[in-house]
Amino acid sequence: MASGLAGYGEAVTTTYLTLTSPAFPDEGPMPDRFALDRGNISPPLVWTGVPEGSVELVLMCEDEDVVAQPFLHWLVTGIDPASTGVAEGEVPAGGQEWTNDFGKLGWGGPHPPPDDEPHRYFFRLYALPLPAALPDSPTADDVRSSLLDETLASAVLVGLYPS
């Protein structure tokens, strides 16, 4: 949280949305238990600094080190903005999980090709001032389009796999 002065001594406080995990550091290796073929458990996440006026949080996890477009591993909408995180293997409070690019509902863990360098998994959290306007079965592209002008704040956490 940062404070500053505006005008004639009027205090202004700005909060910054942050996203972390107690299981791995930002840009650090993700434990095997989160991988698709090693347990396929969603990681614990912690967030702080959700801005006032947020009515919904949206969480996405994508592998951006694939050949074509980013590969969606997790999409959760409708997360309670009063929440401060999610436990390992759980769905965030109030959240609705959607189909990932494996064609399964919910978390689909890392599964890069065997001979690839470690892939980067981008966890993105968005704070919205209005409920996301999405179709019945949203895709990552639908979410990106919906969030274009509607985001109050966002945060990113990157995990690497394999370590």
Secondary structure, 3 states (H helix, E strand, C coil): CEEEEECCCEEEEECCCEEEECCECCCEECCHHHCCCCCCCCCCEEEECCCCCCCEEEEEEEECCCCCCCEEEEEEEEECCCCCEECCCCCCCCCEECECCCCCECCCCCCCCCCCCCEEEEEEEEEECCCCCCCCCCCHHHHHHHHCCCCCEEEEEEEEECC
